[in-house]
């Protein structure tokens, strides 16, 4: 999932940027939030994080440059692309380490070039699992997740240091991981295990490196075995992620 914020006080340009993204993106799921002021964007950043922010320079009470400085205080990694009527502002973009800038009217080819460069960097970067709890958005490195556990209406995300929960179905978690080509072992109705943390495996049990063990239910054993062979085959070929 690629999280994107579009901030411009002109709905014509927010709509155009949204449409450009949907026209370009054929592979990844995207979640786009639209803001019409720097203040509303900064308010959202109290509870959310983004991969890309498209930010207009010329806005009302707080302009895009000042907004960008405050964004950088909250998130040092997000890719900021400025949208402007005036190319003369460009030196200011370096102050907030902007990825680049686009002049209005927005050139679709240049827009696509920037977008694909950023997404390529994201796909090479660590992959995060995003979730929402009590109207706040959080992300966890998938490589840090030992396992997901379903209890009632909640899913618990277990890492070495945390055990966070949110409201979801484990089937939805598994489907999302499949969509982004990340393999986890579904050993039972309630457990999804990260192969990275598996210490040992036999047909009816999986033991993690922290010595926690989980039974593999009979209806899951063939599926787990097939995935185990696939992962080990990928490792031998040097293609494991």
C-alpha positions as CSV (number, residue, x, y, z in Angstrom):
1,X,0.0,0.0,0.0
2,X,1.4,3.4,-1.0
3,X,0.1,6.2,1.2
4,X,-0.1,9.6,-0.6
5,X,-1.2,13.1,0.5
6,X,-2.2,15.8,-1.9
7,X,-2.3,19.3,-0.5
8,X,-3.4,22.2,-2.7
9,X,-6.1,24.9,-2.1
10,X,-7.3,24.5,-5.7
11,X,-9.6,21.5,-6.2
12,X,-8.8,21.5,-9.9
13,X,-5.2,20.5,-9.2
14,X,-6.0,18.0,-6.4
15,X,-8.4,16.2,-8.7
16,X,-5.8,16.3,-11.5
17,X,-3.1,14.8,-9.4
18,X,-5.4,12.1,-8.1
19,X,-6.4,11.2,-11.7
20,X,-2.7,11.1,-12.8
21,X,-1.9,8.7,-10.0
22,X,-4.8,6.4,-10.9
23,X,-3.8,6.6,-14.6
24,X,-0.2,5.6,-13.9
25,X,-0.5,3.1,-11.1
26,X,-1.1,-0.4,-12.4
27,X,0.7,-2.5,-9.8
28,X,0.4,-1.2,-6.3
29,X,-2.6,-0.3,-4.1
30,X,-2.7,3.4,-3.3
31,X,-4.5,5.3,-0.5
32,X,-4.8,9.1,-1.3
33,X,-5.8,11.7,1.2
34,X,-6.6,15.2,-0.1
35,X,-6.1,18.4,1.9
36,X,-6.8,22.0,1.0
37,X,-4.5,23.8,3.5
38,X,-1.2,23.2,5.1
39,X,-2.8,23.3,8.5
40,X,-5.1,20.3,7.7
41,X,-2.2,18.3,6.3
42,X,-0.1,18.9,9.5
43,X,-3.0,18.0,11.7
44,X,-3.3,14.7,9.8
45,X,0.4,14.0,10.3
46,X,-0.2,13.8,14.0
47,X,-1.9,10.4,13.4
48,X,-0.8,9.3,9.9
49,X,2.3,8.8,7.8
50,X,2.7,9.1,4.1
51,X,5.1,7.8,1.5
52,X,4.6,10.8,-0.9
53,X,3.3,14.3,-0.3
54,X,2.3,16.6,-3.2
55,X,2.5,20.1,-1.8
56,X,1.4,23.4,-3.3
57,X,3.7,26.3,-2.6
58,X,1.2,29.2,-2.8
59,X,-1.5,28.6,-0.2
60,X,-3.4,30.6,2.4
61,X,-2.3,31.1,6.0
62,X,0.7,28.8,5.9
63,X,2.4,28.4,2.6
64,X,3.9,25.2,1.2
65,X,7.5,26.0,2.1
66,X,6.6,26.6,5.8
67,X,4.4,23.5,5.7
68,X,7.3,21.5,4.3
69,X,9.6,22.5,7.1
70,X,7.0,21.4,9.7
71,X,6.5,18.1,7.7
72,X,10.2,17.5,7.9
73,X,10.1,17.9,11.7
74,X,7.5,15.1,11.8
75,X,8.8,12.8,9.1
76,X,12.3,12.9,7.8
77,X,11.8,10.3,5.0
78,X,8.6,11.2,3.2
79,X,9.1,12.2,-0.5
80,X,7.9,15.8,-0.9
81,X,7.1,17.1,-4.4
82,X,6.2,20.8,-4.7
83,X,3.6,22.1,-7.0
84,X,4.1,25.7,-8.0
85,X,3.3,28.5,-10.5
86,X,6.7,30.0,-10.2
87,X,10.0,28.2,-10.9
88,X,11.9,30.9,-9.0
89,X,11.0,29.3,-5.7
90,X,13.0,26.2,-6.5
91,X,16.1,26.9,-4.3
92,X,13.7,26.9,-1.3
93,X,12.9,23.3,-2.0
94,X,16.4,22.2,-1.1
95,X,15.8,23.5,2.5
96,X,13.3,20.8,3.1
97,X,15.1,18.1,1.0
98,X,12.2,18.0,-1.5
99,X,12.3,15.2,-4.1
100,X,11.5,17.7,-6.8
101,X,9.0,20.2,-8.0
102,X,6.4,20.5,-10.8
103,X,5.2,23.7,-12.3
104,X,1.6,24.4,-13.2
105,X,0.1,23.4,-15.5
106,X,1.4,20.0,-14.5
107,X,3.1,18.1,-17.2
108,X,1.9,14.5,-17.0
109,X,5.1,13.0,-18.4
110,X,7.2,14.7,-15.8
111,X,4.7,13.8,-13.1
112,X,4.9,10.1,-14.1
113,X,8.7,10.2,-14.2
114,X,8.8,11.5,-10.6
115,X,6.1,9.1,-9.4
116,X,7.9,6.0,-10.8
117,X,11.2,7.1,-9.4
118,X,9.8,7.4,-5.9
119,X,7.8,4.1,-6.1
120,X,10.9,2.3,-7.4
121,X,12.7,3.5,-4.3
122,X,9.9,2.4,-2.1
123,X,9.8,-1.1,-3.5
124,X,13.5,-1.4,-2.8
125,X,13.1,0.0,0.7
126,X,11.9,-2.0,3.7
127,X,8.2,-3.1,3.4
128,X,5.8,-1.9,6.0
129,X,2.5,-3.3,7.3
130,X,0.0,-0.5,7.8
131,X,-2.9,-0.7,10.2
132,X,-5.4,1.5,11.9
133,X,-6.4,1.5,15.5
134,X,-8.6,4.1,17.3
135,X,-8.5,6.3,14.2
136,X,-4.8,6.5,14.2
137,X,-2.6,4.9,11.5
138,X,0.5,2.9,12.3
139,X,3.2,1.0,10.4
140,X,5.4,-1.9,11.3
141,X,8.3,-3.3,9.4
142,X,7.2,-6.6,8.0
143,X,10.6,-8.0,8.5
144,X,10.2,-7.3,12.3
145,X,6.8,-9.1,12.6
146,X,7.2,-12.6,14.1
147,X,3.6,-13.6,13.7
148,X,0.0,-12.3,13.5
149,X,-2.5,-13.9,15.9
150,X,-6.3,-13.6,15.7
151,X,-8.3,-13.4,18.9
152,X,-12.0,-12.7,18.6
153,X,-12.4,-9.5,16.5
154,X,-8.8,-8.4,16.9
155,X,-5.5,-9.2,15.2
156,X,-2.4,-9.0,17.3
157,X,0.9,-8.1,15.6
158,X,3.8,-9.7,17.5
159,X,7.3,-8.4,17.2
160,X,10.3,-8.9,19.4
161,X,9.5,-5.8,21.5
162,X,5.7,-5.2,21.0
163,X,2.4,-6.9,20.8
164,X,0.0,-4.4,19.0
165,X,-3.6,-5.0,18.1
166,X,-6.2,-3.7,15.8
167,X,-9.6,-4.8,14.6
168,X,-9.5,-7.0,11.5
169,X,-9.8,-10.5,10.2
170,X,-6.8,-12.7,9.7
171,X,-8.0,-13.7,6.2
172,X,-7.8,-10.0,5.2
173,X,-4.2,-9.8,6.6
174,X,-3.2,-12.9,4.6
175,X,-4.8,-11.6,1.4
176,X,-3.0,-8.3,1.7
177,X,0.4,-10.1,2.3
178,X,-0.3,-12.2,-0.8
179,X,-1.1,-9.1,-2.9
180,X,2.3,-7.6,-2.0
181,X,4.1,-10.9,-2.6
182,X,5.1,-11.5,1.0
183,X,5.0,-15.1,2.3
184,X,3.8,-16.0,5.8
185,X,2.9,-19.5,7.0
186,X,-0.8,-19.9,7.8
187,X,-0.4,-22.8,10.4
188,X,-3.9,-22.5,11.8
189,X,-7.1,-20.5,11.7
190,X,-5.6,-18.0,14.1
191,X,-1.8,-17.8,13.4
192,X,0.3,-16.4,10.5
193,X,4.1,-16.9,10.9
194,X,6.9,-15.0,9.3
195,X,9.4,-17.5,7.8
196,X,12.3,-15.4,8.9
197,X,11.6,-16.3,12.5
198,X,11.2,-20.1,12.1
199,X,13.8,-22.2,13.9
200,X,12.5,-25.6,13.1
201,X,9.6,-27.2,11.3
202,X,8.0,-30.6,11.2
203,X,4.7,-31.7,9.7
204,X,2.6,-30.9,12.7
205,X,4.6,-28.1,14.5
206,X,6.6,-24.9,13.8
207,X,9.0,-23.6,16.4
208,X,10.2,-20.0,16.4
209,X,13.7,-18.7,17.2
210,X,12.3,-17.4,20.6
211,X,11.2,-21.0,21.3
212,X,7.5,-20.3,20.9
213,X,5.8,-23.2,19.2
214,X,2.6,-23.5,17.2
215,X,0.7,-26.6,16.1
216,X,0.0,-26.9,12.4
217,X,-3.6,-28.0,12.1
218,X,-4.2,-31.0,9.8
219,X,-6.1,-28.9,7.2
220,X,-3.1,-26.5,6.9
221,X,-0.2,-29.0,6.6
222,X,-0.2,-29.5,2.9
223,X,-0.3,-25.7,2.3
224,X,2.5,-25.1,4.8
225,X,4.6,-27.8,3.3
226,X,4.2,-26.5,-0.2
227,X,5.1,-22.9,0.9
228,X,8.1,-24.3,2.9
229,X,9.5,-26.0,-0.2
230,X,8.9,-22.9,-2.3
231,X,10.8,-20.6,0.2
232,X,13.7,-23.0,0.5
233,X,13.8,-23.4,-3.2
234,X,14.0,-19.6,-3.6
235,X,16.7,-19.4,-1.1
236,X,18.8,-22.0,-2.9
237,X,18.3,-20.0,-6.1
238,X,19.2,-16.8,-4.4
239,X,15.8,-15.2,-5.1
240,X,14.4,-15.0,-1.5
241,X,13.4,-11.5,-0.5
